[in-house]
Amino acid sequence: MTKPRCYLAAPLFSEAERCFNLALTQQLEAYVSVYLPQRDGLLLRELREAGEDSTCASRMIFHADVAAIQAADLLVAVLDGSSVDDGVCFELGYAYCLGKVCIGLASDSRLAIGYFRNPMWDSALRECFSSTAELIEWAERISTRWFEHEFRG
């Protein structure tokens, strides 16, 4: 049986963020097939180093990531930080509009239930987990039942 395809929307601008994203991807990949933009897509820094101008590089990244979201069955959005990353917000909104299953990970206590959570991203989520462990447990559950249509639509 084919694993559900997951787009991992997460900030990727610091070494700490990229390390977290890779570790989360490794855990998720036991249950879902993950598209991680920093690993599977294009990075502005690398495109610039290869000689692409910023405008062209930005468009290349946009089109690659939009295509990956379109191909995904679900999107996991990492919502941590003092505010949710603007790229993650776009990816989440786009996936929601396409009818994808959208899941959040908000382990940052500033985004806990009871604190202000922007209704534009919060309402797009089918579920939101407060720990990586909870998210991985969810991924394990859905991986065995995905094609029974229990978690779609």
N, C-alpha and C positions, 0 to 999 in steps of 0.2 A: 504494500500500500504506500502511496506517495504521501510524504509529509505535507502539511499545510505550509504555504509560502508566507513568510513574515518579513515585513520591512521594519527595520529598527530605526526609529527616528530619535536621534539623540544629539546633544551638542558634541562637537568634536574639535574644539579649538585649543584645548590644552592637553598636555600629556596625560594628566590625571583623567580627563574625560575619555580620551581614546583608550586608555588602559581599562577603565571601567566598562566601556562599550565592548571591547574584545572579550573580557571575562564574562559579561552577561551573554554575549553571543555564544560563547563556548558552552555555557550551561543550557541555553535555549535550544541549541542545535541537536541535543539528544532527542528532542520532541518535534521541532519545526525546522524547516529550511529557512535560514536567515539571510536576508540581503542587508549587509552593513555598509552604508555608503563609504566610510573611510577605508574599508577593505575591498569592497566589490565595485565601487563606483570611482568617481574622479575627485581629486582634491585640487583646490585652487593653487595651493603652494607648488604642487608637482607640475601642474600645467604651466604655471608661470616659469618655473625652472626649465621647462622644455621649450620655452619661447613663445607660448601663446599669450596674446594680450588679454588684459583683464576682462574686457567685454565678451570676447569670444569664449574664454575659459568659463565665465559665469554662465553663459548660455549652454555650453556643453554639459556642465554640472546639472543645471536645471532640467534639461531634456533627459539626461540619464536617470536622474532620481525620479522624475515624473513617470517615466516608462517603468521603472522598478516598482513604484507604488501601484500603477495600473496592473502589473503582473502579479502582485501579491494578493493573498487571500485575507490577510490581516495586517494590522500595523500596531506595533508596540511603541508608545511614546514615553521617553524618559523626561519627566517633568520637573526634575530637581533643579535647584538654584534659587536665588532670591527672586527671580522671575523666570517664567518658562521661555526657553530659547525661541526666538522668532522663526527660525527655520523649522523647528519642531512644530510650532503652531501651524505654519503653512502646510506641512506634510500631513498633520493630523486632520486639518480642515479639508484638504484635498481628498484624502482617503475616505473621510466621512461622506463627502459628496458623491463619491463613487460607490458607496454602499458597502465598504469594507468593514470588517469587524475591527473596532478600535479599542485598544486596551492601554491603560496608563500605568506607569510606575512613578509614584510620588513618595519616595522614602525620606525626603527632606521635611523636617518637622514644620517648616514654614508653609507647607502645602497640605498639612493634615486636615482632616474633616473638622469643621468648626472654625477654621481660619478661612480667610477670603480665598476663594478659588474662582477664577474668571469663568462665568457661565458659558462663554463661547468655546472654550476648550473642554471644560468639565462636562458639559452636556453632550459632547461628541463621543464620550467614552462609554462603552458598554460596561466595562468594569475598570476599577482603579485599585491597584495594590500598593500597600505601604512598605513592602519589603521585597527584595529579590526572591527570597524563599517562597513567598506567596505566589509571585508571578511564575516561578518555575513549577510549582505544584499545579497551577492552572494549566500551563503548557502541557504538562504530562496528562492531565485529564482530557484536554481537548484533542490531543494527538491520537488518542485511541477512538474517539467518537466523532471526529471532524466530518468524516464522509457519511455519517448517518444524519447529517444536516442539523444536528442539535445546536450548533453554535453559529450557524449562518443566518443571514438576513434578519 
